[in-house]
């Protein structure tokens, strides 16, 4: 123990050991002591020496400390000392007090010891296991040690944690710890863990991180909270930035709605603390991460819709128009609102309706533009307002039309300030930054909108008293020719290029001013300094646009004449080289990276993001247009016209197909409706049939019951009243039989009369035959026939007598039955009524069934007709698609043939040129093409003169 007293501060007599010797002895004691108390005291001593003798402790004691973590886990005190010692070795806490060299040495030691610790992944796994201990003296130093490891060697430690079973889940449990210091350090640990690792970010998100973090932010007071809220927001940014899966999970979990209360600032905005500014700044960044332009369009649009629906956009606009908001928060709020409305028509329409709380109320757009063109406002704020205006007009033709309309003479209100007036004021002010911002803002009002480019040509400006007004286009070129600052000229040239591109009418207006083309050629052809090279490139681009989109309506400035002018004054190669100055500029690539205008200083504010896209599209086309000959252009125009005709035909077919598709869809809907009705009717018929069957069954049951009742009554009355028991159907049958017998009797009486008349006739003939001696054989035959007839008549008479007897008997029975029915009518009235009712219902059901069968038949016929129409429309679509494919094939073949012809013409021209060269080398006189053309012209003139003389 004397040894430990010497180490811990007590002075022992004799020479004192050095630090390295002391550390060596302590390490031996840690490794060899069998008593836990001795090892604990040795580890405590190492902890006290770990900061002063960091190098020695790290090189000699690290493996002993790791071994303590493995073997003495049951003693939380020694484990805590070991973890604290390792933390002191790996982490450098005295960064601010050291100079540069000492700081570098300390960082090198941290990296060295970190690599030594993680060279075996089991050490990290061991540390994760220790974090499951609830003891404060183990858990807290374990959290700090793992955080330090992640700071020094993040990717390697992340890899170990990722493959460790339940590794991330163990760390997420730190957020549920009731001890705030562990929870807060757990937040710092998760920040380091989720940096630049999408896989871990997804796991953390699906471990319910969003819910837990938002709960902590709410419990800590949202934007009014402390450093813990900041740590939670930083962790949320790590989880959501550039991670589309987590962003979608955040939106689908309805967590966007929980962000709205963060931005509910009070009316009294005085006294914003630094922590509140930081928190609100991070909250705004979190909103921007969800709607960033670099995200996929679908994800951004869904988040924008959710923010508008839950009222988050409205809350941001409230902060935007509030007073007393710090400048950096106001700037970030403007940027946030910009990206929330960018490309979303509903959000843009809402923003256009926002008014500032002024008297009289002014639109928020006008108030923001007033700040943009005010040179006294901070530079970053002016950039944010420009970005907001650009996002408001992005893919918003309605908003573009409203902005341009404020410049037109018919809509100008002298009593109020409009957006158009502010843009014109900024465009022609003395501040070059205002000129550039106003020019870019106005260019965005014309972006991909041909109608507004034509409308802007109507704008007239009053330059001074007593002078006629000039157009806005002319005023821009006037200022450009006056040689103002580079930033102003660049802004105006970008505006002009955007304005006249893809607008032949604007090109004609620009070329109509006789001074514009000479100015551009002079600017391009001069050898100016480095600062002017960008202006020369933009002038070349503007002139190239005048060539490419020229409709040849001005005789002096057709495409061919402009190209000849370039070739004579500038040179094609020089022109293309000057055009290339734009894309080679260092600020060009920086502006093309993202839409937001972010510049370190106002002087570097030269390029707009959308303009870089325009340059990228036009540079190659202008270069080809300048190098093309007139014949190539004519052929290209012919091909273009042919293609346009084919495109028109294809468009017509597409429209026809679209209409037929709509008709087919309508027919399909009708077929589906008819099928549904058919199914419903089938169901109704089935139900009706089942009801009819039920009624039949009831009717049969009642009939049987009635028959049994009548049978029982007849049995009780005996044989004399047996006739009274005859049922109604039997009575009807008997009546029918009587009627039939009457008919048979009548028929037999008629036949009997016929036979009697026949007998009398035969008797008279027999009398005559007896008197005639020539026919003895005939008489014999007649007598035989007569006897046969007599026997037949006798038999029929007997049958008639029997029938008459039966008839009389049946009549007596019928009369007796009628009397019996009269007596029993009171007893059977109820059953008869039921039978009658059932018969009536049965008849009604039968008629209803017949009606439904008729409707079913008509619907089936209608369905068959619709199917025939559908088949006809489908065949028409197939025919049209075949014709469309054939037309496209013809277009491709015609393009190929034209390319082949161009190649043949080029080869032929080359051969002719070579032959002429050879003839010249052989001494032959060969006339050039120009001489031949001149001679042909002379010959034509002479022929005309001869014709005139002959006349």
HUVENVEN-V442242 format. One record per backbone hydrogen bond with DSSP energy under -0.5 kcal/mol. CO is the residue of the C=O (numbers start at 1). NH is the residue of the N-H. If there is no record, write none. Layout:
BEGIN
CO | NH
CO | NH
END
This chain:
BEGIN
1 | 5
2 | 6
3 | 7
4 | 8
5 | 10
6 | 9
10 | 12
18 | 22
19 | 23
20 | 24
21 | 25
22 | 26
23 | 27
24 | 28
25 | 29
26 | 30
27 | 31
28 | 32
29 | 33
35 | 39
36 | 40
37 | 41
38 | 42
39 | 43
40 | 44
41 | 45
42 | 46
43 | 47
44 | 48
45 | 49
46 | 50
47 | 50
49 | 53
51 | 54
53 | 57
54 | 58
55 | 59
56 | 60
57 | 61
58 | 62
61 | 65
62 | 66
63 | 67
64 | 68
65 | 69
66 | 70
67 | 71
68 | 72
72 | 75
74 | 76
75 | 79
76 | 80
77 | 81
78 | 82
79 | 83
80 | 84
81 | 85
82 | 86
83 | 87
84 | 88
85 | 89
86 | 90
87 | 91
91 | 93
95 | 98
99 | 103
100 | 104
101 | 105
102 | 106
103 | 107
104 | 108
105 | 109
106 | 110
107 | 111
108 | 112
109 | 113
110 | 114
111 | 115
112 | 116
113 | 117
114 | 118
115 | 119
117 | 120
119 | 121
120 | 123
120 | 124
121 | 125
122 | 126
123 | 127
124 | 128
125 | 129
126 | 130
127 | 131
129 | 132
130 | 133
135 | 138
135 | 139
136 | 140
138 | 142
139 | 143
140 | 144
141 | 145
142 | 146
143 | 147
144 | 148
145 | 149
146 | 150
147 | 151
148 | 152
149 | 153
153 | 157
154 | 158
155 | 159
156 | 160
157 | 161
158 | 162
159 | 163
160 | 164
164 | 167
166 | 170
167 | 171
168 | 172
169 | 173
171 | 174
172 | 175
173 | 176
174 | 177
178 | 180
179 | 182
179 | 183
180 | 184
181 | 185
182 | 186
183 | 187
184 | 188
185 | 189
186 | 190
187 | 191
188 | 192
189 | 193
190 | 194
192 | 195
194 | 197
197 | 201
198 | 202
199 | 203
200 | 204
201 | 205
202 | 206
203 | 207
204 | 207
204 | 209
205 | 208
205 | 209
208 | 212
209 | 213
210 | 214
211 | 215
212 | 216
213 | 217
214 | 218
215 | 219
216 | 220
217 | 222
218 | 221
221 | 224
222 | 225
226 | 229
226 | 230
227 | 231
228 | 232
229 | 233
230 | 234
231 | 235
232 | 236
233 | 237
234 | 238
235 | 239
236 | 240
237 | 241
240 | 243
243 | 247
244 | 248
245 | 249
246 | 250
247 | 251
248 | 252
249 | 253
250 | 255
251 | 254
256 | 259
256 | 260
257 | 260
259 | 262
259 | 263
260 | 263
261 | 264
263 | 265
267 | 269
271 | 273
273 | 277
274 | 278
275 | 279
276 | 280
277 | 281
278 | 282
279 | 283
280 | 284
281 | 285
282 | 286
283 | 287
284 | 288
285 | 289
286 | 290
287 | 291
289 | 292
292 | 295
296 | 300
297 | 301
298 | 302
299 | 303
300 | 304
301 | 305
302 | 306
303 | 307
304 | 308
305 | 309
306 | 310
307 | 311
307 | 312
307 | 313
308 | 311
311 | 315
312 | 316
313 | 317
314 | 318
315 | 319
316 | 320
317 | 321
318 | 322
319 | 322
326 | 330
327 | 331
328 | 332
329 | 333
330 | 334
331 | 335
332 | 336
333 | 337
334 | 338
335 | 339
336 | 340
337 | 341
338 | 342
341 | 344
343 | 345
344 | 348
345 | 349
346 | 350
347 | 351
348 | 352
349 | 353
350 | 353
350 | 354
351 | 354
354 | 364
356 | 358
356 | 362
362 | 356
363 | 367
364 | 368
365 | 369
366 | 370
367 | 371
368 | 372
369 | 373
371 | 374
373 | 375
374 | 377
378 | 382
379 | 383
380 | 384
381 | 385
382 | 386
383 | 387
384 | 388
385 | 389
386 | 390
387 | 391
388 | 392
389 | 393
390 | 394
391 | 343
393 | 396
394 | 343
396 | 400
397 | 401
398 | 402
399 | 403
400 | 404
401 | 405
402 | 406
403 | 406
404 | 407
404 | 408
405 | 408
408 | 411
408 | 412
409 | 412
412 | 414
413 | 416
416 | 418
418 | 422
419 | 423
420 | 424
421 | 425
422 | 426
423 | 427
424 | 428
426 | 429
430 | 432
431 | 435
432 | 436
433 | 437
434 | 438
435 | 439
436 | 440
437 | 441
438 | 442
439 | 443
440 | 444
441 | 445
442 | 446
443 | 446
443 | 447
446 | 449
449 | 453
450 | 454
451 | 455
452 | 456
453 | 457
454 | 457
455 | 458
456 | 459
459 | 472
461 | 463
461 | 470
464 | 467
470 | 461
471 | 475
472 | 476
473 | 477
474 | 478
475 | 479
476 | 480
477 | 481
478 | 482
479 | 482
479 | 484
480 | 483
485 | 489
486 | 490
487 | 491
488 | 492
489 | 493
490 | 494
491 | 495
492 | 496
493 | 497
494 | 498
495 | 499
496 | 500
497 | 501
500 | 503
503 | 507
504 | 508
505 | 509
506 | 510
507 | 511
508 | 512
509 | 513
510 | 513
512 | 514
513 | 516
513 | 517
514 | 518
515 | 519
516 | 520
517 | 521
518 | 522
519 | 523
520 | 524
521 | 525
522 | 526
526 | 528
529 | 532
529 | 533
530 | 533
532 | 536
533 | 537
534 | 538
535 | 539
536 | 540
537 | 541
538 | 542
539 | 543
540 | 544
541 | 545
542 | 546
543 | 547
544 | 548
545 | 549
547 | 550
553 | 555
554 | 557
555 | 558
558 | 562
559 | 563
560 | 564
561 | 565
562 | 566
563 | 567
564 | 568
565 | 569
566 | 570
566 | 571
571 | 575
572 | 576
573 | 577
574 | 578
575 | 579
576 | 580
578 | 581
579 | 582
580 | 584
581 | 585
582 | 585
585 | 588
585 | 589
586 | 590
587 | 591
588 | 592
590 | 593
596 | 598
597 | 599
601 | 604
602 | 605
604 | 606
608 | 612
609 | 613
610 | 614
611 | 615
612 | 616
613 | 617
614 | 618
615 | 619
617 | 621
618 | 622
619 | 623
620 | 624
621 | 625
622 | 626
623 | 627
624 | 628
629 | 633
630 | 634
631 | 635
632 | 636
633 | 637
634 | 638
635 | 639
636 | 640
637 | 641
638 | 642
639 | 643
640 | 644
641 | 645
642 | 646
643 | 647
644 | 648
645 | 649
646 | 650
647 | 651
648 | 652
649 | 653
650 | 654
651 | 655
652 | 656
653 | 657
654 | 658
655 | 659
656 | 660
657 | 661
658 | 662
659 | 663
660 | 664
661 | 665
662 | 666
663 | 667
664 | 668
665 | 669
666 | 670
667 | 671
668 | 672
669 | 673
670 | 674
671 | 675
672 | 676
673 | 677
674 | 678
675 | 679
676 | 680
677 | 681
678 | 682
679 | 683
680 | 684
681 | 685
682 | 686
683 | 687
684 | 688
685 | 689
686 | 690
687 | 691
688 | 692
689 | 693
690 | 694
691 | 695
692 | 696
693 | 697
694 | 698
695 | 699
696 | 700
697 | 701
698 | 702
699 | 703
700 | 704
701 | 705
702 | 706
703 | 707
704 | 708
705 | 709
706 | 710
707 | 711
708 | 712
709 | 713
710 | 714
711 | 715
712 | 716
713 | 717
714 | 718
719 | 722
721 | 725
722 | 725
723 | 726
727 | 731
728 | 732
729 | 733
730 | 734
731 | 735
732 | 736
733 | 737
734 | 738
735 | 739
736 | 740
737 | 741
738 | 742
739 | 743
740 | 744
741 | 745
742 | 746
743 | 747
744 | 748
745 | 749
746 | 750
747 | 751
748 | 752
749 | 753
750 | 754
751 | 755
752 | 756
753 | 757
754 | 758
755 | 759
756 | 760
757 | 761
758 | 762
759 | 763
760 | 764
761 | 765
762 | 766
763 | 767
764 | 768
765 | 769
766 | 770
767 | 771
768 | 772
771 | 773
772 | 775
775 | 779
776 | 780
777 | 781
778 | 782
779 | 783
780 | 784
781 | 785
782 | 786
783 | 787
784 | 788
785 | 789
786 | 790
787 | 791
788 | 792
789 | 793
790 | 794
791 | 795
792 | 796
793 | 797
794 | 798
795 | 799
796 | 800
797 | 801
798 | 802
799 | 803
800 | 804
801 | 805
802 | 806
803 | 807
804 | 808
805 | 809
806 | 810
807 | 811
808 | 812
809 | 813
810 | 814
811 | 815
812 | 816
813 | 817
814 | 818
815 | 819
816 | 820
817 | 821
818 | 822
819 | 823
820 | 824
822 | 825
824 | 828
828 | 832
829 | 833
830 | 834
831 | 835
832 | 836
833 | 837
834 | 838
835 | 839
836 | 840
837 | 841
838 | 842
839 | 843
840 | 844
841 | 845
842 | 846
843 | 847
844 | 848
845 | 849
846 | 850
847 | 851
848 | 852
849 | 853
850 | 854
851 | 855
852 | 856
853 | 857
854 | 858
855 | 859
856 | 860
857 | 861
858 | 862
859 | 863
860 | 864
861 | 865
862 | 866
863 | 867
864 | 868
865 | 869
866 | 870
867 | 871
868 | 872
869 | 873
870 | 874
871 | 875
872 | 876
873 | 877
874 | 878
875 | 879
876 | 880
877 | 881
878 | 882
879 | 883
880 | 884
881 | 885
882 | 886
883 | 887
884 | 888
885 | 889
886 | 890
887 | 891
888 | 892
889 | 893
890 | 894
891 | 895
892 | 896
893 | 897
894 | 898
895 | 899
896 | 900
897 | 901
898 | 902
899 | 903
900 | 904
901 | 905
902 | 906
903 | 907
904 | 908
905 | 909
906 | 910
907 | 911
908 | 912
909 | 913
910 | 914
911 | 915
912 | 916
913 | 917
914 | 918
915 | 919
916 | 920
917 | 921
918 | 922
919 | 924
920 | 923
924 | 926
928 | 932
929 | 933
930 | 934
931 | 935
932 | 936
933 | 937
934 | 938
935 | 939
936 | 940
937 | 941
938 | 942
939 | 943
940 | 944
941 | 945
942 | 946
943 | 947
944 | 948
945 | 949
946 | 950
947 | 951
END
